Amino acid sequence: MKKTLIAFAFASIAASALAQAPGGGGGGFTPPTFEALDADKNGSLSQDEVAKFFAGRGPPGGGAGGGGGPNAADIFGRWDADKNGSVSKAEFDSRPRGGGPGGGGGPGGAGGPPPGQAPR
């Protein structure tokens, strides 16, 4: 009985810590809406609009240390499915999204493995 209670307490503490950890699923980042990113309200996103949103939002790639935010050029490149230099609402709605450990993205993205390394 004591072992069960100890195991339950440990699991509860671990779950709470993960929920509060940056990129751990319960953190404070709310993904932007298309409308919030489309500063000029022309119905598509430019790389500059995406860069302005992500500037100053933490270290590049979600790692430790100072930095100017995630690599907006990489994010824009993933979102711009047809590679025409702008992101439509349809592309934005079907963009790759984060998941798994770290909760933050694909290769090179926050929570994802470095480029060239396979996800675990």
Phi and psi restraints in degrees (range 20) as a CNS / XPLOR table:
assign (resid 1 and name C) (resid 2 and name N)
       (resid 2 and name CA) (resid 2 and name C) 1.0 -63.9 20.0 2
assign (resid 2 and name N) (resid 2 and name CA)
       (resid 2 and name C) (resid 3 and name N) 1.0 -39.7 20.0 2
assign (resid 2 and name C) (resid 3 and name N)
       (resid 3 and name CA) (resid 3 and name C) 1.0 -63.5 20.0 2
assign (resid 3 and name N) (resid 3 and name CA)
       (resid 3 and name C) (resid 4 and name N) 1.0 -38.3 20.0 2
assign (resid 3 and name C) (resid 4 and name N)
       (resid 4 and name CA) (resid 4 and name C) 1.0 -64.7 20.0 2
assign (resid 4 and name N) (resid 4 and name CA)
       (resid 4 and name C) (resid 5 and name N) 1.0 -43.7 20.0 2
assign (resid 4 and name C) (resid 5 and name N)
       (resid 5 and name CA) (resid 5 and name C) 1.0 -65.3 20.0 2
assign (resid 5 and name N) (resid 5 and name CA)
       (resid 5 and name C) (resid 6 and name N) 1.0 -41.0 20.0 2
assign (resid 5 and name C) (resid 6 and name N)
       (resid 6 and name CA) (resid 6 and name C) 1.0 -64.8 20.0 2
assign (resid 6 and name N) (resid 6 and name CA)
       (resid 6 and name C) (resid 7 and name N) 1.0 -44.5 20.0 2
assign (resid 6 and name C) (resid 7 and name N)
       (resid 7 and name CA) (resid 7 and name C) 1.0 -61.9 20.0 2
assign (resid 7 and name N) (resid 7 and name CA)
       (resid 7 and name C) (resid 8 and name N) 1.0 -41.8 20.0 2
assign (resid 7 and name C) (resid 8 and name N)
       (resid 8 and name CA) (resid 8 and name C) 1.0 -64.5 20.0 2
assign (resid 8 and name N) (resid 8 and name CA)
       (resid 8 and name C) (resid 9 and name N) 1.0 -42.7 20.0 2
assign (resid 8 and name C) (resid 9 and name N)
       (resid 9 and name CA) (resid 9 and name C) 1.0 -63.2 20.0 2
assign (resid 9 and name N) (resid 9 and name CA)
       (resid 9 and name C) (resid 10 and name N) 1.0 -43.3 20.0 2
assign (resid 9 and name C) (resid 10 and name N)
       (resid 10 and name CA) (resid 10 and name C) 1.0 -62.8 20.0 2
assign (resid 10 and name N) (resid 10 and name CA)
       (resid 10 and name C) (resid 11 and name N) 1.0 -44.5 20.0 2
assign (resid 10 and name C) (resid 11 and name N)
       (resid 11 and name CA) (resid 11 and name C) 1.0 -61.9 20.0 2
assign (resid 11 and name N) (resid 11 and name CA)
       (resid 11 and name C) (resid 12 and name N) 1.0 -39.7 20.0 2
assign (resid 11 and name C) (resid 12 and name N)
       (resid 12 and name CA) (resid 12 and name C) 1.0 -65.2 20.0 2
assign (resid 12 and name N) (resid 12 and name CA)
       (resid 12 and name C) (resid 13 and name N) 1.0 -42.8 20.0 2
assign (resid 12 and name C) (resid 13 and name N)
       (resid 13 and name CA) (resid 13 and name C) 1.0 -65.1 20.0 2
assign (resid 13 and name N) (resid 13 and name CA)
       (resid 13 and name C) (resid 14 and name N) 1.0 -44.0 20.0 2
assign (resid 13 and name C) (resid 14 and name N)
       (resid 14 and name CA) (resid 14 and name C) 1.0 -62.4 20.0 2
assign (resid 14 and name N) (resid 14 and name CA)
       (resid 14 and name C) (resid 15 and name N) 1.0 -43.5 20.0 2
assign (resid 14 and name C) (resid 15 and name N)
       (resid 15 and name CA) (resid 15 and name C) 1.0 -63.4 20.0 2
assign (resid 15 and name N) (resid 15 and name CA)
       (resid 15 and name C) (resid 16 and name N) 1.0 -39.5 20.0 2
assign (resid 15 and name C) (resid 16 and name N)
       (resid 16 and name CA) (resid 16 and name C) 1.0 -65.6 20.0 2
assign (resid 16 and name N) (resid 16 and name CA)
       (resid 16 and name C) (resid 17 and name N) 1.0 -41.8 20.0 2
assign (resid 16 and name C) (resid 17 and name N)
       (resid 17 and name CA) (resid 17 and name C) 1.0 -65.1 20.0 2
assign (resid 17 and name N) (resid 17 and name CA)
       (resid 17 and name C) (resid 18 and name N) 1.0 -40.9 20.0 2
assign (resid 17 and name C) (resid 18 and name N)
       (resid 18 and name CA) (resid 18 and name C) 1.0 -64.1 20.0 2
assign (resid 18 and name N) (resid 18 and name CA)
       (resid 18 and name C) (resid 19 and name N) 1.0 -38.7 20.0 2
assign (resid 18 and name C) (resid 19 and name N)
       (resid 19 and name CA) (resid 19 and name C) 1.0 -66.5 20.0 2
assign (resid 19 and name N) (resid 19 and name CA)
       (resid 19 and name C) (resid 20 and name N) 1.0 -27.4 20.0 2
assign (resid 19 and name C) (resid 20 and name N)
       (resid 20 and name CA) (resid 20 and name C) 1.0 -94.6 20.0 2
assign (resid 20 and name N) (resid 20 and name CA)
       (resid 20 and name C) (resid 21 and name N) 1.0 -12.8 20.0 2
assign (resid 20 and name C) (resid 21 and name N)
       (resid 21 and name CA) (resid 21 and name C) 1.0 -71.7 20.0 2
assign (resid 21 and name N) (resid 21 and name CA)
       (resid 21 and name C) (resid 22 and name N) 1.0 145.1 20.0 2
assign (resid 21 and name C) (resid 22 and name N)
       (resid 22 and name CA) (resid 22 and name C) 1.0 -58.8 20.0 2
assign (resid 22 and name N) (resid 22 and name CA)
       (resid 22 and name C) (resid 23 and name N) 1.0 130.5 20.0 2
assign (resid 22 and name C) (resid 23 and name N)
       (resid 23 and name CA) (resid 23 and name C) 1.0 73.2 20.0 2
assign (resid 23 and name N) (resid 23 and name CA)
       (resid 23 and name C) (resid 24 and name N) 1.0 8.4 20.0 2
assign (resid 23 and name C) (resid 24 and name N)
       (resid 24 and name CA) (resid 24 and name C) 1.0 -91.6 20.0 2
assign (resid 24 and name N) (resid 24 and name CA)
       (resid 24 and name C) (resid 25 and name N) 1.0 12.1 20.0 2
assign (resid 24 and name C) (resid 25 and name N)
       (resid 25 and name CA) (resid 25 and name C) 1.0 101.4 20.0 2
assign (resid 25 and name N) (resid 25 and name CA)
       (resid 25 and name C) (resid 26 and name N) 1.0 -28.7 20.0 2
assign (resid 25 and name C) (resid 26 and name N)
       (resid 26 and name CA) (resid 26 and name C) 1.0 -113.3 20.0 2
assign (resid 26 and name N) (resid 26 and name CA)
       (resid 26 and name C) (resid 27 and name N) 1.0 7.7 20.0 2
assign (resid 26 and name C) (resid 27 and name N)
       (resid 27 and name CA) (resid 27 and name C) 1.0 -64.3 20.0 2
assign (resid 27 and name N) (resid 27 and name CA)
       (resid 27 and name C) (resid 28 and name N) 1.0 -174.1 20.0 2
assign (resid 27 and name C) (resid 28 and name N)
       (resid 28 and name CA) (resid 28 and name C) 1.0 -96.6 20.0 2
assign (resid 28 and name N) (resid 28 and name CA)
       (resid 28 and name C) (resid 29 and name N) 1.0 8.7 20.0 2
assign (resid 28 and name C) (resid 29 and name N)
       (resid 29 and name CA) (resid 29 and name C) 1.0 -83.9 20.0 2
assign (resid 29 and name N) (resid 29 and name CA)
       (resid 29 and name C) (resid 30 and name N) 1.0 125.1 20.0 2
assign (resid 29 and name C) (resid 30 and name N)
       (resid 30 and name CA) (resid 30 and name C) 1.0 -110.0 20.0 2
assign (resid 30 and name N) (resid 30 and name CA)
       (resid 30 and name C) (resid 31 and name N) 1.0 122.5 20.0 2
assign (resid 30 and name C) (resid 31 and name N)
       (resid 31 and name CA) (resid 31 and name C) 1.0 -58.3 20.0 2
assign (resid 31 and name N) (resid 31 and name CA)
       (resid 31 and name C) (resid 32 and name N) 1.0 143.7 20.0 2
assign (resid 31 and name C) (resid 32 and name N)
       (resid 32 and name CA) (resid 32 and name C) 1.0 -72.7 20.0 2
assign (resid 32 and name N) (resid 32 and name CA)
       (resid 32 and name C) (resid 33 and name N) 1.0 154.5 20.0 2
assign (resid 32 and name C) (resid 33 and name N)
       (resid 33 and name CA) (resid 33 and name C) 1.0 -86.8 20.0 2
assign (resid 33 and name N) (resid 33 and name CA)
       (resid 33 and name C) (resid 34 and name N) 1.0 160.0 20.0 2
assign (resid 33 and name C) (resid 34 and name N)
       (resid 34 and name CA) (resid 34 and name C) 1.0 -58.0 20.0 2
assign (resid 34 and name N) (resid 34 and name CA)
       (resid 34 and name C) (resid 35 and name N) 1.0 -43.6 20.0 2
assign (resid 34 and name C) (resid 35 and name N)
       (resid 35 and name CA) (resid 35 and name C) 1.0 -62.6 20.0 2
assign (resid 35 and name N) (resid 35 and name CA)
       (resid 35 and name C) (resid 36 and name N) 1.0 -36.2 20.0 2
assign (resid 35 and name C) (resid 36 and name N)
       (resid 36 and name CA) (resid 36 and name C) 1.0 -69.3 20.0 2
assign (resid 36 and name N) (resid 36 and name CA)
       (resid 36 and name C) (resid 37 and name N) 1.0 -33.5 20.0 2
assign (resid 36 and name C) (resid 37 and name N)
       (resid 37 and name CA) (resid 37 and name C) 1.0 -79.2 20.0 2
assign (resid 37 and name N) (resid 37 and name CA)
       (resid 37 and name C) (resid 38 and name N) 1.0 -31.2 20.0 2
assign (resid 37 and name C) (resid 38 and name N)
       (resid 38 and name CA) (resid 38 and name C) 1.0 -79.4 20.0 2
assign (resid 38 and name N) (resid 38 and name CA)
       (resid 38 and name C) (resid 39 and name N) 1.0 76.3 20.0 2
assign (resid 38 and name C) (resid 39 and name N)
       (resid 39 and name CA) (resid 39 and name C) 1.0 -61.1 20.0 2
assign (resid 39 and name N) (resid 39 and name CA)
       (resid 39 and name C) (resid 40 and name N) 1.0 -37.2 20.0 2
assign (resid 39 and name C) (resid 40 and name N)
       (resid 40 and name CA) (resid 40 and name C) 1.0 -90.4 20.0 2
assign (resid 40 and name N) (resid 40 and name CA)
       (resid 40 and name C) (resid 41 and name N) 1.0 1.1 20.0 2
assign (resid 40 and name C) (resid 41 and name N)
       (resid 41 and name CA) (resid 41 and name C) 1.0 55.6 20.0 2
assign (resid 41 and name N) (resid 41 and name CA)
       (resid 41 and name C) (resid 42 and name N) 1.0 37.9 20.0 2
assign (resid 41 and name C) (resid 42 and name N)
       (resid 42 and name CA) (resid 42 and name C) 1.0 -96.3 20.0 2
assign (resid 42 and name N) (resid 42 and name CA)
       (resid 42 and name C) (resid 43 and name N) 1.0 2.9 20.0 2
assign (resid 42 and name C) (resid 43 and name N)
       (resid 43 and name CA) (resid 43 and name C) 1.0 88.8 20.0 2
assign (resid 43 and name N) (resid 43 and name CA)
       (resid 43 and name C) (resid 44 and name N) 1.0 3.2 20.0 2
assign (resid 43 and name C) (resid 44 and name N)
       (resid 44 and name CA) (resid 44 and name C) 1.0 -145.2 20.0 2
assign (resid 44 and name N) (resid 44 and name CA)
       (resid 44 and name C) (resid 45 and name N) 1.0 159.9 20.0 2
assign (resid 44 and name C) (resid 45 and name N)
       (resid 45 and name CA) (resid 45 and name C) 1.0 -105.0 20.0 2
assign (resid 45 and name N) (resid 45 and name CA)
       (resid 45 and name C) (resid 46 and name N) 1.0 134.4 20.0 2
assign (resid 45 and name C) (resid 46 and name N)
       (resid 46 and name CA) (resid 46 and name C) 1.0 -94.9 20.0 2
assign (resid 46 and name N) (resid 46 and name CA)
       (resid 46 and name C) (resid 47 and name N) 1.0 164.6 20.0 2
assign (resid 46 and name C) (resid 47 and name N)
       (resid 47 and name CA) (resid 47 and name C) 1.0 -62.7 20.0 2
assign (resid 47 and name N) (resid 47 and name CA)
       (resid 47 and name C) (resid 48 and name N) 1.0 -34.4 20.0 2
assign (resid 47 and name C) (resid 48 and name N)
       (resid 48 and name CA) (resid 48 and name C) 1.0 -63.9 20.0 2
assign (resid 48 and name N) (resid 48 and name CA)
       (resid 48 and name C) (resid 49 and name N) 1.0 -41.5 20.0 2
assign (resid 48 and name C) (resid 49 and name N)
       (resid 49 and name CA) (resid 49 and name C) 1.0 -63.2 20.0 2
assign (resid 49 and name N) (resid 49 and name CA)
       (resid 49 and name C) (resid 50 and name N) 1.0 -41.6 20.0 2
assign (resid 49 and name C) (resid 50 and name N)
       (resid 50 and name CA) (resid 50 and name C) 1.0 -66.8 20.0 2
assign (resid 50 and name N) (resid 50 and name CA)
       (resid 50 and name C) (resid 51 and name N) 1.0 -42.9 20.0 2
assign (resid 50 and name C) (resid 51 and name N)
       (resid 51 and name CA) (resid 51 and name C) 1.0 -62.3 20.0 2
assign (resid 51 and name N) (resid 51 and name CA)
       (resid 51 and name C) (resid 52 and name N) 1.0 -40.9 20.0 2
assign (resid 51 and name C) (resid 52 and name N)
       (resid 52 and name CA) (resid 52 and name C) 1.0 -63.7 20.0 2
assign (resid 52 and name N) (resid 52 and name CA)
       (resid 52 and name C) (resid 53 and name N) 1.0 -36.6 20.0 2
assign (resid 52 and name C) (resid 53 and name N)
       (resid 53 and name CA) (resid 53 and name C) 1.0 -66.9 20.0 2
assign (resid 53 and name N) (resid 53 and name CA)
       (resid 53 and name C) (resid 54 and name N) 1.0 -45.3 20.0 2
assign (resid 53 and name C) (resid 54 and name N)
       (resid 54 and name CA) (resid 54 and name C) 1.0 -84.2 20.0 2
assign (resid 54 and name N) (resid 54 and name CA)
       (resid 54 and name C) (resid 55 and name N) 1.0 -11.6 20.0 2
assign (resid 54 and name C) (resid 55 and name N)
       (resid 55 and name CA) (resid 55 and name C) 1.0 -59.6 20.0 2
assign (resid 55 and name N) (resid 55 and name CA)
       (resid 55 and name C) (resid 56 and name N) 1.0 129.9 20.0 2
assign (resid 55 and name C) (resid 56 and name N)
       (resid 56 and name CA) (resid 56 and name C) 1.0 75.4 20.0 2
assign (resid 56 and name N) (resid 56 and name CA)
       (resid 56 and name C) (resid 57 and name N) 1.0 13.0 20.0 2
assign (resid 56 and name C) (resid 57 and name N)
       (resid 57 and name CA) (resid 57 and name C) 1.0 -98.7 20.0 2
assign (resid 57 and name N) (resid 57 and name CA)
       (resid 57 and name C) (resid 58 and name N) 1.0 46.9 20.0 2
assign (resid 57 and name C) (resid 58 and name N)
       (resid 58 and name CA) (resid 58 and name C) 1.0 102.1 20.0 2
assign (resid 58 and name N) (resid 58 and name CA)
       (resid 58 and name C) (resid 59 and name N) 1.0 176.0 20.0 2
assign (resid 58 and name C) (resid 59 and name N)
       (resid 59 and name CA) (resid 59 and name C) 1.0 -69.9 20.0 2
assign (resid 59 and name N) (resid 59 and name CA)
       (resid 59 and name C) (resid 60 and name N) 1.0 151.5 20.0 2
assign (resid 59 and name C) (resid 60 and name N)
       (resid 60 and name CA) (resid 60 and name C) 1.0 -57.4 20.0 2
assign (resid 60 and name N) (resid 60 and name CA)
       (resid 60 and name C) (resid 61 and name N) 1.0 136.8 20.0 2
assign (resid 60 and name C) (resid 61 and name N)
       (resid 61 and name CA) (resid 61 and name C) 1.0 70.8 20.0 2
assign (resid 61 and name N) (resid 61 and name CA)
       (resid 61 and name C) (resid 62 and name N) 1.0 4.2 20.0 2
assign (resid 61 and name C) (resid 62 and name N)
       (resid 62 and name CA) (resid 62 and name C) 1.0 80.1 20.0 2
assign (resid 62 and name N) (resid 62 and name CA)
       (resid 62 and name C) (resid 63 and name N) 1.0 9.7 20.0 2
assign (resid 62 and name C) (resid 63 and name N)
       (resid 63 and name CA) (resid 63 and name C) 1.0 -83.2 20.0 2
assign (resid 63 and name N) (resid 63 and name CA)
       (resid 63 and name C) (resid 64 and name N) 1.0 -177.6 20.0 2
assign (resid 63 and name C) (resid 64 and name N)
       (resid 64 and name CA) (resid 64 and name C) 1.0 -81.4 20.0 2
assign (resid 64 and name N) (resid 64 and name CA)
       (resid 64 and name C) (resid 65 and name N) 1.0 159.2 20.0 2
assign (resid 64 and name C) (resid 65 and name N)
       (resid 65 and name CA) (resid 65 and name C) 1.0 103.9 20.0 2
assign (resid 65 and name N) (resid 65 and name CA)
       (resid 65 and name C) (resid 66 and name N) 1.0 175.5 20.0 2
assign (resid 65 and name C) (resid 66 and name N)
       (resid 66 and name CA) (resid 66 and name C) 1.0 -78.6 20.0 2
assign (resid 66 and name N) (resid 66 and name CA)
       (resid 66 and name C) (resid 67 and name N) 1.0 164.3 20.0 2
assign (resid 66 and name C) (resid 67 and name N)
       (resid 67 and name CA) (resid 67 and name C) 1.0 169.5 20.0 2
assign (resid 67 and name N) (resid 67 and name CA)
       (resid 67 and name C) (resid 68 and name N) 1.0 175.9 20.0 2
assign (resid 67 and name C) (resid 68 and name N)
       (resid 68 and name CA) (resid 68 and name C) 1.0 -101.4 20.0 2
assign (resid 68 and name N) (resid 68 and name CA)
       (resid 68 and name C) (resid 69 and name N) 1.0 14.0 20.0 2
assign (resid 68 and name C) (resid 69 and name N)
       (resid 69 and name CA) (resid 69 and name C) 1.0 109.2 20.0 2
assign (resid 69 and name N) (resid 69 and name CA)
       (resid 69 and name C) (resid 70 and name N) 1.0 177.5 20.0 2
assign (resid 69 and name C) (resid 70 and name N)
       (resid 70 and name CA) (resid 70 and name C) 1.0 -59.6 20.0 2
assign (resid 70 and name N) (resid 70 and name CA)
       (resid 70 and name C) (resid 71 and name N) 1.0 158.2 20.0 2
assign (resid 70 and name C) (resid 71 and name N)
       (resid 71 and name CA) (resid 71 and name C) 1.0 -74.0 20.0 2
assign (resid 71 and name N) (resid 71 and name CA)
       (resid 71 and name C) (resid 72 and name N) 1.0 100.0 20.0 2
assign (resid 71 and name C) (resid 72 and name N)
       (resid 72 and name CA) (resid 72 and name C) 1.0 -63.0 20.0 2
assign (resid 72 and name N) (resid 72 and name CA)
       (resid 72 and name C) (resid 73 and name N) 1.0 -33.3 20.0 2
assign (resid 72 and name C) (resid 73 and name N)
       (resid 73 and name CA) (resid 73 and name C) 1.0 -63.9 20.0 2
assign (resid 73 and name N) (resid 73 and name CA)
       (resid 73 and name C) (resid 74 and name N) 1.0 -40.4 20.0 2
assign (resid 73 and name C) (resid 74 and name N)
       (resid 74 and name CA) (resid 74 and name C) 1.0 -66.4 20.0 2
assign (resid 74 and name N) (resid 74 and name CA)
       (resid 74 and name C) (resid 75 and name N) 1.0 -43.5 20.0 2
assign (resid 74 and name C) (resid 75 and name N)
       (resid 75 and name CA) (resid 75 and name C) 1.0 -61.4 20.0 2
assign (resid 75 and name N) (resid 75 and name CA)
       (resid 75 and name C) (resid 76 and name N) 1.0 -48.2 20.0 2
assign (resid 75 and name C) (resid 76 and name N)
       (resid 76 and name CA) (resid 76 and name C) 1.0 -59.4 20.0 2
assign (resid 76 and name N) (resid 76 and name CA)
       (resid 76 and name C) (resid 77 and name N) 1.0 -42.4 20.0 2
assign (resid 76 and name C) (resid 77 and name N)
       (resid 77 and name CA) (resid 77 and name C) 1.0 -60.8 20.0 2
assign (resid 77 and name N) (resid 77 and name CA)
       (resid 77 and name C) (resid 78 and name N) 1.0 -36.1 20.0 2
assign (resid 77 and name C) (resid 78 and name N)
       (resid 78 and name CA) (resid 78 and name C) 1.0 -72.9 20.0 2
assign (resid 78 and name N) (resid 78 and name CA)
       (resid 78 and name C) (resid 79 and name N) 1.0 -36.1 20.0 2
assign (resid 78 and name C) (resid 79 and name N)
       (resid 79 and name CA) (resid 79 and name C) 1.0 -75.6 20.0 2
assign (resid 79 and name N) (resid 79 and name CA)
       (resid 79 and name C) (resid 80 and name N) 1.0 -33.2 20.0 2
assign (resid 79 and name C) (resid 80 and name N)
       (resid 80 and name CA) (resid 80 and name C) 1.0 -80.7 20.0 2
assign (resid 80 and name N) (resid 80 and name CA)
       (resid 80 and name C) (resid 81 and name N) 1.0 79.1 20.0 2
assign (resid 80 and name C) (resid 81 and name N)
       (resid 81 and name CA) (resid 81 and name C) 1.0 -60.7 20.0 2
assign (resid 81 and name N) (resid 81 and name CA)
       (resid 81 and name C) (resid 82 and name N) 1.0 -39.2 20.0 2
assign (resid 81 and name C) (resid 82 and name N)
       (resid 82 and name CA) (resid 82 and name C) 1.0 -91.8 20.0 2
assign (resid 82 and name N) (resid 82 and name CA)
       (resid 82 and name C) (resid 83 and name N) 1.0 2.2 20.0 2
assign (resid 82 and name C) (resid 83 and name N)
       (resid 83 and name CA) (resid 83 and name C) 1.0 54.9 20.0 2
assign (resid 83 and name N) (resid 83 and name CA)
       (resid 83 and name C) (resid 84 and name N) 1.0 39.9 20.0 2
assign (resid 83 and name C) (resid 84 and name N)
       (resid 84 and name CA) (resid 84 and name C) 1.0 -97.9 20.0 2
assign (resid 84 and name N) (resid 84 and name CA)
       (resid 84 and name C) (resid 85 and name N) 1.0 4.5 20.0 2
assign (resid 84 and name C) (resid 85 and name N)
       (resid 85 and name CA) (resid 85 and name C) 1.0 91.5 20.0 2
assign (resid 85 and name N) (resid 85 and name CA)
       (resid 85 and name C) (resid 86 and name N) 1.0 3.1 20.0 2
assign (resid 85 and name C) (resid 86 and name N)
       (resid 86 and name CA) (resid 86 and name C) 1.0 -146.2 20.0 2
assign (resid 86 and name N) (resid 86 and name CA)
       (resid 86 and name C) (resid 87 and name N) 1.0 157.3 20.0 2
assign (resid 86 and name C) (resid 87 and name N)
       (resid 87 and name CA) (resid 87 and name C) 1.0 -110.8 20.0 2
assign (resid 87 and name N) (resid 87 and name CA)
       (resid 87 and name C) (resid 88 and name N) 1.0 117.8 20.0 2
assign (resid 87 and name C) (resid 88 and name N)
       (resid 88 and name CA) (resid 88 and name C) 1.0 -79.5 20.0 2
assign (resid 88 and name N) (resid 88 and name CA)
       (resid 88 and name C) (resid 89 and name N) 1.0 168.3 20.0 2
assign (resid 88 and name C) (resid 89 and name N)
       (resid 89 and name CA) (resid 89 and name C) 1.0 -60.2 20.0 2
assign (resid 89 and name N) (resid 89 and name CA)
       (resid 89 and name C) (resid 90 and name N) 1.0 -39.8 20.0 2
assign (resid 89 and name C) (resid 90 and name N)
       (resid 90 and name CA) (resid 90 and name C) 1.0 -64.2 20.0 2
assign (resid 90 and name N) (resid 90 and name CA)
       (resid 90 and name C) (resid 91 and name N) 1.0 -41.9 20.0 2
assign (resid 90 and name C) (resid 91 and name N)
       (resid 91 and name CA) (resid 91 and name C) 1.0 -64.4 20.0 2
assign (resid 91 and name N) (resid 91 and name CA)
       (resid 91 and name C) (resid 92 and name N) 1.0 -42.2 20.0 2
assign (resid 91 and name C) (resid 92 and name N)
       (resid 92 and name CA) (resid 92 and name C) 1.0 -61.6 20.0 2
assign (resid 92 and name N) (resid 92 and name CA)
       (resid 92 and name C) (resid 93 and name N) 1.0 -44.7 20.0 2
assign (resid 92 and name C) (resid 93 and name N)
       (resid 93 and name CA) (resid 93 and name C) 1.0 -66.4 20.0 2
assign (resid 93 and name N) (resid 93 and name CA)
       (resid 93 and name C) (resid 94 and name N) 1.0 -26.3 20.0 2
assign (resid 93 and name C) (resid 94 and name N)
       (resid 94 and name CA) (resid 94 and name C) 1.0 -106.2 20.0 2
assign (resid 94 and name N) (resid 94 and name CA)
       (resid 94 and name C) (resid 95 and name N) 1.0 14.9 20.0 2
assign (resid 94 and name C) (resid 95 and name N)
       (resid 95 and name CA) (resid 95 and name C) 1.0 -63.5 20.0 2
assign (resid 95 and name N) (resid 95 and name CA)
       (resid 95 and name C) (resid 96 and name N) 1.0 155.3 20.0 2
assign (resid 95 and name C) (resid 96 and name N)
       (resid 96 and name CA) (resid 96 and name C) 1.0 -63.4 20.0 2
assign (resid 96 and name N) (resid 96 and name CA)
       (resid 96 and name C) (resid 97 and name N) 1.0 138.5 20.0 2
assign (resid 96 and name C) (resid 97 and name N)
       (resid 97 and name CA) (resid 97 and name C) 1.0 -122.2 20.0 2
assign (resid 97 and name N) (resid 97 and name CA)
       (resid 97 and name C) (resid 98 and name N) 1.0 159.0 20.0 2
assign (resid 97 and name C) (resid 98 and name N)
       (resid 98 and name CA) (resid 98 and name C) 1.0 -67.7 20.0 2
assign (resid 98 and name N) (resid 98 and name CA)
       (resid 98 and name C) (resid 99 and name N) 1.0 163.6 20.0 2
assign (resid 98 and name C) (resid 99 and name N)
       (resid 99 and name CA) (resid 99 and name C) 1.0 178.9 20.0 2
assign (resid 99 and name N) (resid 99 and name CA)
       (resid 99 and name C) (resid 100 and name N) 1.0 168.8 20.0 2
assign (resid 99 and name C) (resid 100 and name N)
       (resid 100 and name CA) (resid 100 and name C) 1.0 75.4 20.0 2
assign (resid 100 and name N) (resid 100 and name CA)
       (resid 100 and name C) (resid 101 and name N) 1.0 -166.7 20.0 2
assign (resid 100 and name C) (resid 101 and name N)
       (resid 101 and name CA) (resid 101 and name C) 1.0 -57.7 20.0 2
assign (resid 101 and name N) (resid 101 and name CA)
       (resid 101 and name C) (resid 102 and name N) 1.0 134.6 20.0 2
assign (resid 101 and name C) (resid 102 and name N)
       (resid 102 and name CA) (resid 102 and name C) 1.0 87.7 20.0 2
assign (resid 102 and name N) (resid 102 and name CA)
       (resid 102 and name C) (resid 103 and name N) 1.0 -23.0 20.0 2
assign (resid 102 and name C) (resid 103 and name N)
       (resid 103 and name CA) (resid 103 and name C) 1.0 63.3 20.0 2
assign (resid 103 and name N) (resid 103 and name CA)
       (resid 103 and name C) (resid 104 and name N) 1.0 14.6 20.0 2
assign (resid 103 and name C) (resid 104 and name N)
       (resid 104 and name CA) (resid 104 and name C) 1.0 -120.6 20.0 2
assign (resid 104 and name N) (resid 104 and name CA)
       (resid 104 and name C) (resid 105 and name N) 1.0 4.0 20.0 2
assign (resid 104 and name C) (resid 105 and name N)
       (resid 105 and name CA) (resid 105 and name C) 1.0 146.8 20.0 2
assign (resid 105 and name N) (resid 105 and name CA)
       (resid 105 and name C) (resid 106 and name N) 1.0 -176.6 20.0 2
assign (resid 105 and name C) (resid 106 and name N)
       (resid 106 and name CA) (resid 106 and name C) 1.0 -87.9 20.0 2
assign (resid 106 and name N) (resid 106 and name CA)
       (resid 106 and name C) (resid 107 and name N) 1.0 -161.9 20.0 2
assign (resid 106 and name C) (resid 107 and name N)
       (resid 107 and name CA) (resid 107 and name C) 1.0 -53.3 20.0 2
assign (resid 107 and name N) (resid 107 and name CA)
       (resid 107 and name C) (resid 108 and name N) 1.0 127.6 20.0 2
assign (resid 107 and name C) (resid 108 and name N)
       (resid 108 and name CA) (resid 108 and name C) 1.0 83.0 20.0 2
assign (resid 108 and name N) (resid 108 and name CA)
       (resid 108 and name C) (resid 109 and name N) 1.0 -13.0 20.0 2
assign (resid 108 and name C) (resid 109 and name N)
       (resid 109 and name CA) (resid 109 and name C) 1.0 -86.0 20.0 2
assign (resid 109 and name N) (resid 109 and name CA)
       (resid 109 and name C) (resid 110 and name N) 1.0 168.7 20.0 2
assign (resid 109 and name C) (resid 110 and name N)
       (resid 110 and name CA) (resid 110 and name C) 1.0 -59.3 20.0 2
assign (resid 110 and name N) (resid 110 and name CA)
       (resid 110 and name C) (resid 111 and name N) 1.0 124.3 20.0 2
assign (resid 110 and name C) (resid 111 and name N)
       (resid 111 and name CA) (resid 111 and name C) 1.0 90.0 20.0 2
assign (resid 111 and name N) (resid 111 and name CA)
       (resid 111 and name C) (resid 112 and name N) 1.0 -10.0 20.0 2
assign (resid 111 and name C) (resid 112 and name N)
       (resid 112 and name CA) (resid 112 and name C) 1.0 -101.8 20.0 2
assign (resid 112 and name N) (resid 112 and name CA)
       (resid 112 and name C) (resid 113 and name N) 1.0 170.4 20.0 2
assign (resid 112 and name C) (resid 113 and name N)
       (resid 113 and name CA) (resid 113 and name C) 1.0 -73.7 20.0 2
assign (resid 113 and name N) (resid 113 and name CA)
       (resid 113 and name C) (resid 114 and name N) 1.0 162.0 20.0 2
assign (resid 113 and name C) (resid 114 and name N)
       (resid 114 and name CA) (resid 114 and name C) 1.0 -62.1 20.0 2
assign (resid 114 and name N) (resid 114 and name CA)
       (resid 114 and name C) (resid 115 and name N) 1.0 156.2 20.0 2
assign (resid 114 and name C) (resid 115 and name N)
       (resid 115 and name CA) (resid 115 and name C) 1.0 -54.7 20.0 2
assign (resid 115 and name N) (resid 115 and name CA)
       (resid 115 and name C) (resid 116 and name N) 1.0 137.6 20.0 2
assign (resid 115 and name C) (resid 116 and name N)
       (resid 116 and name CA) (resid 116 and name C) 1.0 87.1 20.0 2
assign (resid 116 and name N) (resid 116 and name CA)
       (resid 116 and name C) (resid 117 and name N) 1.0 -6.7 20.0 2
assign (resid 116 and name C) (resid 117 and name N)
       (resid 117 and name CA) (resid 117 and name C) 1.0 -107.9 20.0 2
assign (resid 117 and name N) (resid 117 and name CA)
       (resid 117 and name C) (resid 118 and name N) 1.0 133.7 20.0 2
assign (resid 117 and name C) (resid 118 and name N)
       (resid 118 and name CA) (resid 118 and name C) 1.0 -71.1 20.0 2
assign (resid 118 and name N) (resid 118 and name CA)
       (resid 118 and name C) (resid 119 and name N) 1.0 144.6 20.0 2
assign (resid 118 and name C) (resid 119 and name N)
       (resid 119 and name CA) (resid 119 and name C) 1.0 -62.2 20.0 2
assign (resid 119 and name N) (resid 119 and name CA)
       (resid 119 and name C) (resid 120 and name N) 1.0 152.2 20.0 2
